[in-house]
């Protein structure tokens, strides 16, 4: 087994076989690079995609209205592409995680906005804030989501779990005429179509 002590690892190895077949050991220290010890995330690649819900509507971010919602979009609107062409930043990590760690950003009026989650009045809210996604994330972050296949038999669709609150997924909720982007709790063994997204 491994015993972690700061950035060191204690190893034992057999030195000799003594009388009565007793095995003698000695220990020595092997220095492990510090960057391998932490659970840091490092940006690996970036995909450029639109996000569609189960109704084939596109996710559109409107920072001026402080809202992100799935909408019916015409071809002409899609080509102008304001607030709907996402960069999906994929991160690699030194530790196995519950899916591929990703962060989302979007360009609107020559400004970049990143998706994050914040607690407001006891409820988790999805927000888009002006700024760039970091190349490296030293630990936990409210911008990271785990990309997972929607179901085992539906590998072309995905769901995105919030990394800091397990069981909470990106979804949409009808609010008047809006299908607003939210975080929603998923109970085990449940299939919720509002969380189904295609890229």
C-alpha positions, -999 to +999 in steps of 0.1 A: +000+000+000+009+037-003+014+060+026+013+097+016+034+121+036+035+156+022+050+152-013+069+120-003+061+084-007+076+058+017+086+026-001+100-006+013+120-032-005+135-065+004+173-064+012+181-100+021+167-133+031+182-141+066+183-172+088+150-190+093+139-175+059+131-141+076+129-113+051+146-081+061+134-047+047+147-012+046+128+019+036+137+048+014+119+079+003+109+087-033+101+123-041+068+126-060+063+158-081+039+180-063+017+185-093+008+148-094-004+149-058-032+174-061-066+172-078-058+201-101-076+205-134-057+215-165-074+227-197-070+201-224-091+210-255-120+232-264-150+222-285-172+248-302-209+237-301-245+248-297-265+232-269-299+217-278-326+204-255-350+176-261-372+199-281-343+208-305-343+244-291-309+261-287-295+275-255-292+313-258-275+335-233-287+371-229-263+388-204-282+421-206-313+404-193-293+381-170-310+351-184-301+319-203-329+299-219-337+274-246-353+290-276-366+283-311-339+298-334-341+306-371-312+297-394-306+334-399-304+340-361-282+310-357-257+323-383-255+357-365-250+334-334-253+359-306-251+341-273-256+306-287-222+294-299-206+279-268-170+270-261-169+238-241-136+237-223-125+201-215-101+196-186-078+167-177-071+157-142-047+135-122-076+118-104-104+098-118-137+118-117-174+111-122-173+122-159-153+145-181-148+179-164-159+207-186-166+245-183-188+266-206-182+300-221-200+321-247-193+352-267-218+380-268-211+414-283-173+407-284-173+399-247-167+365-232-190+351-204-185+319-184-211+297-168-210+293-130-234+284-102-241+304-071-263+299-041-289+326-038-317+326-012-309+290-004-312+279-040-285+271-066-287+295-096-269+293-130-252+325-138-231+339-167-203+362-157-180+383-178-145+369-180-124+340-193-123+304-182-089+297-164-064+273-180-058+256-146-081+251-116-062+241-084-092+224-067-130+226-067-146+252-088-182+265-093-176+265-131-169+228-135-196+203-147-192+166-153-202+156-188-220+122-188-239+102-214-276+108-208-284+070-206-264+039-214-285+034-246-285+071-256-248+078-261-253+108-285-271+129-258-255+141-226-263+155-191-241+178-171-237+173-134-225+202-112-192+193-097-197+209-063-232+194-057-235+158-068-269+149-081-276+184-094-277+187-132-282+214-158-318+214-170-346+236-181-377+248-164-407+265-180-412+300-166-439+318-185-429+315-222-392+309-212-375+275-209-349+288-185-316+271-177-315+259-141-298+234-118-321+205-109-318+176-085-320+141-100-330+112-079-313+079-085-328+057-113-348+086-126-346+097-163-354+134-167-358+146-202-353+183-192-316+174-185-311+158-219-288+179-241-271+173-275-241+191-288 
